[in-house]
Every structure is written in C-alpha cells, then in structure tokens.
Amino acid sequence: NSIQKFCLIADVVTYLVGVAEKEPSDFLVEQGLLVGTNEYFEKSHVLKREYEDEEHPFGWMQDGVFELFAEADRLYRWQTEEELVDAAAELP
C-alpha cells in the first residue's frame, strides 16, 4: 500500500518535500498526508507549481492547505523547471 510506505518513510526522515503539479497525477492524497498530523506538517515543505492560465488549478480544498504552508513560510512557488531547481535550493 502506497500510503503505508509513505508513512514508514515519513516517520524516519528529517524533512518531507512535496512537489505540487496539476498533471500527471495531481497532489491531493499526498497533500492530505502532509497535513494529517502535526508531526508531518511541521517537517513538510511544498514546492507548488503556478500556472499562468489558471487562477485555481488545484481546487478550493487544496488551496486551503497551500495557505497553511504559506502561513508557515514553507510554500515555494515555481513555474519553470529552472525556478523549481532554485526553489529546491532554498530548502533546509
């Protein structure tokens, strides 16, 4: 089960980093796991892809979770691959 594997790894790592893109598979399940417990949330960072042609590509539920990460200064926005690399370089 992929959720069990995620939790086994998440329990032992120092940081969790999610890369949020609309395609190929969205980010809903993983995002829910990152905020499902305080322990996971406190060590999580999210690299969120921004889309020029869409204001809310992820939906209202996911936008609420992105806001939590933004308030905690752990949301990094990117559009291009180069910006993704730069954002990843800012991670602890």
N, CA, C and O atoms as a printed pandas DataFrame, in Angstrom:
     atom_number atom_name residue_name chain_id  residue_number  x_coord  y_coord  z_coord
0              1         N          ASN        A               1    0.836   -1.179    0.000
1              2        CA          ASN        A               1    0.000    0.000    0.000
2              3         C          ASN        A               1    0.884    1.247    0.000
3              4         O          ASN        A               1    1.787    1.368    0.828
4              5         N          SER        A               2    0.632    2.155   -0.907
5              6        CA          SER        A               2    1.486    3.337   -1.044
6              7         C          SER        A               2    1.388    4.282    0.157
7              8         O          SER        A               2    2.373    4.937    0.500
8              9         N          ILE        A               3    0.238    4.364    0.790
9             10        CA          ILE        A               3    0.103    5.232    1.969
10            11         C          ILE        A               3    0.925    4.682    3.128
11            12         O          ILE        A               3    1.567    5.448    3.847
12            13         N          GLN        A               4    0.913    3.376    3.316
13            14        CA          GLN        A               4    1.728    2.773    4.374
14            15         C          GLN        A               4    3.209    3.002    4.110
15            16         O          GLN        A               4    3.964    3.292    5.038
16            17         N          LYS        A               5    3.633    2.876    2.864
17            18        CA          LYS        A               5    5.038    3.125    2.522
18            19         C          LYS        A               5    5.407    4.576    2.809
19            20         O          LYS        A               5    6.470    4.860    3.361
20            21         N          PHE        A               6    4.511    5.492    2.427
21            22        CA          PHE        A               6    4.757    6.905    2.699
22            23         C          PHE        A               6    4.956    7.124    4.196
23            24         O          PHE        A               6    5.915    7.777    4.607
24            25         N          CYS        A               7    4.066    6.590    5.001
25            26        CA          CYS        A               7    4.132    6.794    6.453
26            27         C          CYS        A               7    5.385    6.176    7.060
27            28         O          CYS        A               7    5.982    6.758    7.966
28            29         N          LEU        A               8    5.790    5.015    6.579
29            30        CA          LEU        A               8    7.023    4.394    7.078
30            31         C          LEU        A               8    8.224    5.293    6.826
31            32         O          LEU        A               8    9.075    5.458    7.700
32            33         N          ILE        A               9    8.294    5.868    5.646
33            34        CA          ILE        A               9    9.401    6.764    5.315
34            35         C          ILE        A               9    9.262    8.082    6.071
35            36         O          ILE        A               9   10.237    8.583    6.632
36            37         N          ALA        A              10    8.058    8.644    6.088
37            38        CA          ALA        A              10    7.828    9.945    6.730
38            39         C          ALA        A              10    8.162    9.924    8.215
39            40         O          ALA        A              10    8.569   10.940    8.779
40            41         N          ASP        A              11    7.992    8.786    8.837
41            42        CA          ASP        A              11    8.281    8.678   10.268
42            43         C          ASP        A              11    9.766    8.819   10.589
43            44         O          ASP        A              11   10.117    9.214   11.701
44            45         N          VAL        A              12   10.643    8.505    9.638
45            46        CA          VAL        A              12   12.073    8.477    9.954
46            47         C          VAL        A              12   12.894    9.588    9.305
47            48         O          VAL        A              12   14.061    9.766    9.656
48            49         N          VAL        A              13   12.319   10.337    8.372
49            50        CA          VAL        A              13   13.091   11.382    7.708
50            51         C          VAL        A              13   13.033   12.692    8.492
51            52         O          VAL        A              13   12.152   12.897    9.327
52            53         N          THR        A              14   13.984   13.566    8.205
53            54        CA          THR        A              14   14.032   14.870    8.856
54            55         C          THR        A              14   13.045   15.844    8.234
55            56         O          THR        A              14   12.395   16.607    8.948
56            57         N          TYR        A              15   12.925   15.827    6.908
57            58        CA          TYR        A              15   12.027   16.721    6.182
58            59         C          TYR        A              15   11.216   15.940    5.165
59            60         O          TYR        A              15   11.646   14.903    4.661
60            61         N          LEU        A              16   10.027   16.463    4.874
61            62        CA          LEU        A              16    9.182   15.955    3.792
62            63         C          LEU        A              16    9.006   17.090    2.795
63            64         O          LEU        A              16    8.722   18.223    3.183
64            65         N          VAL        A              17    9.175   16.788    1.514
65            66        CA          VAL        A              17    9.032   17.802    0.475
66            67         C          VAL        A              17    8.057   17.293   -0.571
67            68         O          VAL        A              17    8.258   16.236   -1.168
68            69         N          GLY        A              18    7.000   18.060   -0.781
69            70        CA          GLY        A              18    6.030   17.723   -1.813
70            71         C          GLY        A              18    6.174   18.650   -2.994
71            72         O          GLY        A              18    6.365   19.855   -2.827
72            73         N          VAL        A              19    6.085   18.093   -4.191
73            74        CA          VAL        A              19    6.084   18.887   -5.415
74            75         C          VAL        A              19    4.674   18.829   -5.975
75            76         O          VAL        A              19    4.208   17.770   -6.396
76            77         N          ALA        A              20    3.996   19.970   -5.978
77            78        CA          ALA        A              20    2.590   20.016   -6.381
78            79         C          ALA        A              20    2.458   20.473   -7.827
79            80         O          ALA        A              20    2.824   21.595   -8.178
80            81         N          GLU        A              21    1.929   19.587   -8.652
81            82        CA          GLU        A              21    1.610   19.889  -10.040
82            83         C          GLU        A              21    0.228   19.348  -10.340
83            84         O          GLU        A              21   -0.197   18.351   -9.756
84            85         N          LYS        A              22   -0.464   19.993  -11.237
85            86        CA          LYS        A              22   -1.799   19.537  -11.625
86            87         C          LYS        A              22   -1.721   18.217  -12.396
87            88         O          LYS        A              22   -2.558   17.337  -12.199
88            89         N          GLU        A              23   -0.746   18.078  -13.250
89            90        CA          GLU        A              23   -0.536   16.864  -14.034
90            91         C          GLU        A              23    0.825   16.294  -13.667
91            92         O          GLU        A              23    1.687   17.092  -13.299
92            93         N          PRO        A              24    1.098   15.046  -13.726
93            94        CA          PRO        A              24    0.256   13.994  -14.277
94            95         C          PRO        A              24   -0.759   13.421  -13.303
95            96         O          PRO        A              24   -1.728   12.795  -13.732
96            97         N          SER        A              25   -0.564   13.618  -11.987
97            98        CA          SER        A              25   -1.469   12.908  -11.070
98            99         C          SER        A              25   -2.005   13.769   -9.936
99           100         O          SER        A              25   -2.514   13.240   -8.948
100          101         N          ASP        A              26   -1.899   15.080  -10.062
101          102        CA          ASP        A              26   -2.390   15.976   -9.020
102          103         C          ASP        A              26   -1.576   15.783   -7.736
103          104         O          ASP        A              26   -0.473   15.237   -7.788
104          105         N          PHE        A              27   -2.094   16.215   -6.602
105          106        CA          PHE        A              27   -1.309   16.209   -5.362
106          107         C          PHE        A              27   -2.194   15.996   -4.146
107          108         O          PHE        A              27   -1.736   16.163   -3.016
108          109         N          LEU        A              28   -3.446   15.631   -4.353
109          110        CA          LEU        A              28   -4.438   15.627   -3.284
110          111         C          LEU        A              28   -4.129   14.640   -2.159
111          112         O          LEU        A              28   -4.143   15.023   -0.989
112          113         N          VAL        A              29   -3.853   13.388   -2.486
113          114        CA          VAL        A              29   -3.606   12.378   -1.452
114          115         C          VAL        A              29   -2.368   12.729   -0.647
115          116         O          VAL        A              29   -2.395   12.714    0.584
116          117         N          GLU        A              30   -1.278   13.046   -1.347
117          118        CA          GLU        A              30   -0.033   13.376   -0.660
118          119         C          GLU        A              30   -0.193   14.614    0.215
119          120         O          GLU        A              30    0.328   14.675    1.328
120          121         N          GLN        A              31   -0.918   15.595   -0.301
121          122        CA          GLN        A              31   -1.124   16.822    0.458
122          123         C          GLN        A              31   -1.890   16.534    1.745
123          124         O          GLN        A              31   -1.585   17.100    2.795
124          125         N          GLY        A              32   -2.859   15.674    1.665
125          126        CA          GLY        A              32   -3.613   15.292    2.856
126          127         C          GLY        A              32   -2.743   14.609    3.888
127          128         O          GLY        A              32   -2.919   14.814    5.089
128          129         N          LEU        A              33   -1.803   13.795    3.424
129          130        CA          LEU        A              33   -0.894   13.120    4.351
130          131         C          LEU        A              33    0.044   14.116    5.034
131          132         O          LEU        A              33    0.353   13.966    6.216
132          133         N          LEU        A              34    0.495   15.129    4.296
133          134        CA          LEU        A              34    1.418   16.108    4.874
134          135         C          LEU        A              34    0.786   16.920    5.996
135          136         O          LEU        A              34    1.478   17.333    6.926
136          137         N          VAL        A              35   -0.505   17.150    5.919
137          138        CA          VAL        A              35   -1.168   17.941    6.962
138          139         C          VAL        A              35   -1.994   17.081    7.908
139          140         O          VAL        A              35   -2.674   17.602    8.792
140          141         N          GLY        A              36   -1.935   15.769    7.724
141          142        CA          GLY        A              36   -2.750   14.864    8.533
142          143         C          GLY        A              36   -2.348   14.800    9.987
143          144         O          GLY        A              36   -3.174   14.505   10.851
144          145         N          THR        A              37   -1.095   15.071   10.267
145          146        CA          THR        A              37   -0.621   15.099   11.651
146          147         C          THR        A              37    0.296   16.303   11.841
147          148         O          THR        A              37    0.921   16.769   10.889
148          149         N          ASN        A              38    0.372   16.798   13.052
149          150        CA          ASN        A              38    1.297   17.904   13.337
150          151         C          ASN        A              38    2.734   17.497   13.068
151          152         O          ASN        A              38    3.528   18.297   12.573
152          153         N          GLU        A              39    3.071   16.257   13.389
153          154        CA          GLU        A              39    4.441   15.781   13.186
154          155         C          GLU        A              39    4.844   15.879   11.720
155          156         O          GLU        A              39    5.935   16.359   11.412
156          157         N          TYR        A              40    3.986   15.433   10.819
157          158        CA          TYR        A              40    4.291   15.504    9.389
158          159         C          TYR        A              40    4.261   16.946    8.897
159          160         O          TYR        A              40    5.131   17.361    8.132
160          161         N          PHE        A              41    3.270   17.706    9.331
161          162        CA          PHE        A              41    3.147   19.090    8.866
162          163         C          PHE        A              41    4.373   19.906    9.258
163          164         O          PHE        A              41    4.888   20.671    8.443
164          165         N          GLU        A              42    4.842   19.757   10.479
165          166        CA          GLU        A              42    5.960   20.561   10.971
166          167         C          GLU        A              42    7.258   20.312   10.206
167          168         O          GLU        A              42    8.129   21.182   10.179
168          169         N          LYS        A              43    7.401   19.162    9.597
169          170        CA          LYS        A              43    8.633   18.896    8.853
170          171         C          LYS        A              43    8.420   18.889    7.339
171          172         O          LYS        A              43    9.261   18.393    6.589
172          173         N          SER        A              44    7.290   19.442    6.898
173          174        CA          SER        A              44    6.956   19.437    5.473
174          175         C          SER        A              44    7.172   20.792    4.816
175          176         O          SER        A              44    6.995   21.843    5.432
176          177         N          HIS        A              45    7.557   20.735    3.561
177          178        CA          HIS        A              45    7.696   21.891    2.682
178          179         C          HIS        A              45    7.030   21.512    1.366
179          180         O          HIS        A              45    7.049   20.346    0.970
180          181         N          VAL        A              46    6.437   22.500    0.685
181          182        CA          VAL        A              46    5.759   22.218   -0.577
182          183         C          VAL        A              46    6.265   23.159   -1.662
183          184         O          VAL        A              46    6.334   24.375   -1.479
184          185         N          LEU        A              47    6.616   22.562   -2.793
185          186        CA          LEU        A              47    7.002   23.300   -3.986
186          187         C          LEU        A              47    5.790   23.290   -4.915
187          188         O          LEU        A              47    5.501   22.276   -5.551
188          189         N          LYS        A              48    5.089   24.406   -4.994
189          190        CA          LYS        A              48    3.818   24.481   -5.730
190          191         C          LYS        A              48    4.014   25.113   -7.103
191          192         O          LYS        A              48    4.531   26.224   -7.226
192          193         N          ARG        A              49    3.594   24.393   -8.116
193          194        CA          ARG        A              49    3.667   24.945   -9.463
194          195         C          ARG        A              49    2.539   25.945   -9.675
195          196         O          ARG        A              49    1.381   25.670   -9.361
196          197         N          GLU        A              50    2.892   27.105  -10.212
197          198        CA          GLU        A              50    1.923   28.140  -10.561
198          199         C          GLU        A              50    1.658   28.053  -12.060
199          200         O          GLU        A              50    2.577   27.821  -12.847
200          201         N          TYR        A              51    0.411   28.238  -12.448
201          202        CA          TYR        A              51    0.018   28.175  -13.852
202          203         C          TYR        A              51   -0.487   29.542  -14.290
203          204         O          TYR        A              51   -1.374   30.110  -13.654
204          205         N          GLU        A              52    0.078   30.074  -15.378
205          206        CA          GLU        A              52   -0.295   31.403  -15.855
206          207         C          GLU        A              52   -1.747   31.480  -16.296
207          208         O          GLU        A              52   -2.401   32.504  -16.096
208          209         N          ASP        A              53   -2.257   30.413  -16.893
209          210        CA          ASP        A              53   -3.582   30.453  -17.497
210          211         C          ASP        A              53   -4.708   30.022  -16.561
211          212         O          ASP        A              53   -5.869   29.995  -16.970
212          213         N          GLU        A              54   -4.386   29.685  -15.315
213          214        CA          GLU        A              54   -5.411   29.229  -14.380
214          215         C          GLU        A              54   -5.204   29.873  -13.011
215          216         O          GLU        A              54   -4.098   29.886  -12.471
216          217         N          GLU        A              55   -6.293   30.404  -12.468
217          218        CA          GLU        A              55   -6.205   31.058  -11.163
218          219         C          GLU        A              55   -6.190   30.042  -10.019
219          220         O          GLU        A              55   -5.445   30.215   -9.054
220          221         N          HIS        A              56   -6.999   28.987  -10.114
221          222        CA          HIS        A              56   -7.081   27.964   -9.067
222          223         C          HIS        A              56   -7.033   26.562   -9.688
223          224         O          HIS        A              56   -8.053   25.875   -9.733
224          225         N          PRO        A              57   -5.877   26.138  -10.160
225          226        CA          PRO        A              57   -5.805   24.832  -10.826
226          227         C          PRO        A              57   -5.974   23.645   -9.882
227          228         O          PRO        A              57   -6.251   22.537  -10.342
228          229         N          PHE        A              58   -5.815   23.848   -8.583
229          230        CA          PHE        A              58   -5.842   22.733   -7.645
230          231         C          PHE        A              58   -7.165   22.569   -6.911
231          232         O          PHE        A              58   -7.382   21.525   -6.296
232          233         N          GLY        A              59   -8.039   23.531   -6.946
233          234        CA          GLY        A              59   -9.315   23.402   -6.248
234          235         C          GLY        A              59   -9.273   24.016   -4.859
235          236         O          GLY        A              59   -8.203   24.230   -4.289
236          237         N          TRP        A              60  -10.455   24.295   -4.326
237          238        CA          TRP        A              60  -10.564   25.034   -3.063
238          239         C          TRP        A              60  -10.001   24.271   -1.875
239          240         O          TRP        A              60   -9.420   24.883   -0.978
240          241         N          MET        A              61  -10.155   22.960   -1.844
241          242        CA          MET        A              61   -9.668   22.193   -0.701
242          243         C          MET        A              61   -8.142   22.238   -0.640
243          244         O          MET        A              61   -7.560   22.445    0.425
244          245         N          GLN        A              62   -7.513   22.044   -1.776
245          246        CA          GLN        A              62   -6.058   22.089   -1.813
246          247         C          GLN        A              62   -5.538   23.503   -1.581
247          248         O          GLN        A              62   -4.504   23.685   -0.939
248          249         N          ASP        A              63   -6.250   24.506   -2.100
249          250        CA          ASP        A              63   -5.830   25.887   -1.859
250          251         C          ASP        A              63   -5.757   26.190   -0.365
251          252         O          ASP        A              63   -4.868   26.917    0.079
252          253         N          GLY        A              64   -6.681   25.640    0.408
253          254        CA          GLY        A              64   -6.658   25.835    1.856
254          255         C          GLY        A              64   -5.410   25.256    2.496
255          256         O          GLY        A              64   -4.854   25.845    3.423
256          257         N          VAL        A              65   -4.970   24.115    2.012
257          258        CA          VAL        A              65   -3.751   23.502    2.544
258          259         C          VAL        A              65   -2.527   24.304    2.120
259          260         O          VAL        A              65   -1.602   24.493    2.910
260          261         N          PHE        A              66   -2.520   24.775    0.873
261          262        CA          PHE        A              66   -1.411   25.633    0.435
262          263         C          PHE        A              66   -1.314   26.876    1.313
263          264         O          PHE        A              66   -0.212   27.330    1.622
264          265         N          GLU        A              67   -2.447   27.424    1.713
265          266        CA          GLU        A              67   -2.444   28.596    2.594
266          267         C          GLU        A              67   -1.785   28.282    3.935
267          268         O          GLU        A              67   -1.066   29.119    4.480
268          269         N          LEU        A              68   -2.021   27.089    4.468
269          270        CA          LEU        A              68   -1.368   26.693    5.723
270          271         C          LEU        A              68    0.148   26.689    5.570
271          272         O          LEU        A              68    0.869   27.173    6.443
272          273         N          PHE        A              69    0.624   26.142    4.464
273          274        CA          PHE        A              69    2.068   26.123    4.229
274          275         C          PHE        A              69    2.615   27.526    3.995
275          276         O          PHE        A              69    3.718   27.840    4.442
276          277         N          ALA        A              70    1.858   28.376    3.299
277          278        CA          ALA        A              70    2.293   29.756    3.071
278          279         C          ALA        A              70    2.416   30.504    4.399
279          280         O          ALA        A              70    3.384   31.234    4.614
280          281         N          GLU        A              71    1.440   30.324    5.283
281          282        CA          GLU        A              71    1.477   30.983    6.595
282          283         C          GLU        A              71    2.665   30.513    7.427
283          284         O          GLU        A              71    3.177   31.261    8.260
284          285         N          ALA        A              72    3.101   29.283    7.205
285          286        CA          ALA        A              72    4.245   28.732    7.934
286          287         C          ALA        A              72    5.569   28.993    7.204
287          288         O          ALA        A              72    6.613   28.491    7.619
288          289         N          ASP        A              73    5.529   29.775    6.122
289          290        CA          ASP        A              73    6.719   30.075    5.302
290          291         C          ASP        A              73    7.385   28.816    4.765
291          292         O          ASP        A              73    8.610   28.728    4.690
292          293         N          ARG        A              74    6.561   27.850    4.394
293          294        CA          ARG        A              74    7.104   26.611    3.834
294          295         C          ARG        A              74    6.440   26.254    2.502
295          296         O          ARG        A              74    6.357   25.084    2.130
296          297         N          LEU        A              75    5.969   27.290    1.788
297          298        CA          LEU        A              75    5.418   27.117    0.449
298          299         C          LEU        A              75    6.321   27.857   -0.522
299          300         O          LEU        A              75    6.587   29.047   -0.353
300          301         N          TYR        A              76    6.789   27.153   -1.534
301          302        CA          TYR        A              76    7.692   27.703   -2.530
302          303         C          TYR        A              76    7.002   27.591   -3.888
303          304         O          TYR        A              76    6.595   26.503   -4.294
304          305         N          ARG        A              77    6.872   28.712   -4.584
305          306        CA          ARG        A              77    6.144   28.738   -5.855
306          307         C          ARG        A              77    7.124   28.705   -7.028
307          308         O          ARG        A              77    8.212   29.277   -6.963
308          309         N          TRP        A              78    6.715   28.025   -8.098
309          310        CA          TRP        A              78    7.551   27.931   -9.290
310          311         C          TRP        A              78    6.684   27.749  -10.531
311          312         O          TRP        A              78    5.544   27.293  -10.444
312          313         N          GLN        A              79    7.246   28.117  -11.707
313          314        CA          GLN        A              79    6.564   27.901  -12.979
314          315         C          GLN        A              79    7.427   27.100  -13.940
315          316         O          GLN        A              79    6.932   26.206  -14.627
316          317         N          THR        A              80    8.711   27.416  -13.991
317          318        CA          THR        A              80    9.607   26.744  -14.929
318          319         C          THR        A              80   10.478   25.738  -14.183
319          320         O          THR        A              80   10.577   25.763  -12.956
320          321         N          GLU        A              81   11.097   24.866  -14.943
321          322        CA          GLU        A              81   11.998   23.884  -14.333
322          323         C          GLU        A              81   13.149   24.583  -13.614
323          324         O          GLU        A              81   13.573   24.147  -12.544
324          325         N          GLU        A              82   13.647   25.656  -14.197
325          326        CA          GLU        A              82   14.730   26.412  -13.561
326          327         C          GLU        A              82   14.279   26.992  -12.217
327          328         O          GLU        A              82   15.032   26.969  -11.244
328          329         N          GLU        A              83   13.051   27.511  -12.168
329          330        CA          GLU        A              83   12.517   28.039  -10.913
330          331         C          GLU        A              83   12.314   26.931   -9.884
331          332         O          GLU        A              83   12.478   27.159   -8.685
332          333         N          LEU        A              84   11.959   25.741  -10.345
333          334        CA          LEU        A              84   11.823   24.598   -9.437
334          335         C          LEU        A              84   13.170   24.263   -8.803
335          336         O          LEU        A              84   13.255   24.023   -7.599
336          337         N          VAL        A              85   14.211   24.248   -9.615
337          338        CA          VAL        A              85   15.556   23.974   -9.099
338          339         C          VAL        A              85   15.963   25.053   -8.091
339          340         O          VAL        A              85   16.526   24.748   -7.039
340          341         N          ASP        A              86   15.676   26.308   -8.419
341          342        CA          ASP        A              86   16.004   27.409   -7.500
342          343         C          ASP        A              86   15.227   27.292   -6.188
343          344         O          ASP        A              86   15.782   27.501   -5.109
344          345         N          ALA        A              87   13.945   26.956   -6.291
345          346        CA          ALA        A              87   13.124   26.799   -5.086
346          347         C          ALA        A              87   13.635   25.647   -4.231
347          348         O          ALA        A              87   13.681   25.753   -3.005
348          349         N          ALA        A              88   14.014   24.559   -4.867
349          350        CA          ALA        A              88   14.541   23.408   -4.127
350          351         C          ALA        A              88   15.839   23.773   -3.413
351          352         O          ALA        A              88   16.126   23.249   -2.337
352          353         N          ALA        A              89   16.613   24.660   -4.001
353          354        CA          ALA        A              89   17.870   25.085   -3.379
354          355         C          ALA        A              89   17.627   25.889   -2.100
355          356         O          ALA        A              89   18.521   25.992   -1.260
356          357         N          GLU        A              90   16.433   26.456   -1.944
357          358        CA          GLU        A              90   16.096   27.225   -0.740
358          359         C          GLU        A              90   15.700   26.338    0.436
359          360         O          GLU        A              90   15.621   26.809    1.570
360          361         N          LEU        A              91   15.454   25.072    0.175
361          362        CA          LEU        A              91   15.012   24.161    1.234
362          363         C          LEU        A              91   16.123   23.923    2.244
363          364         O          LEU        A              91   17.304   24.008    1.906
364          365         N          PRO        A              92   15.746   23.622    3.492
365          366        CA          PRO        A              92   16.775   23.333    4.505
366          367         C          PRO        A              92   17.540   22.062    4.165
367          368         O          PRO        A              92   18.441   21.667    4.905
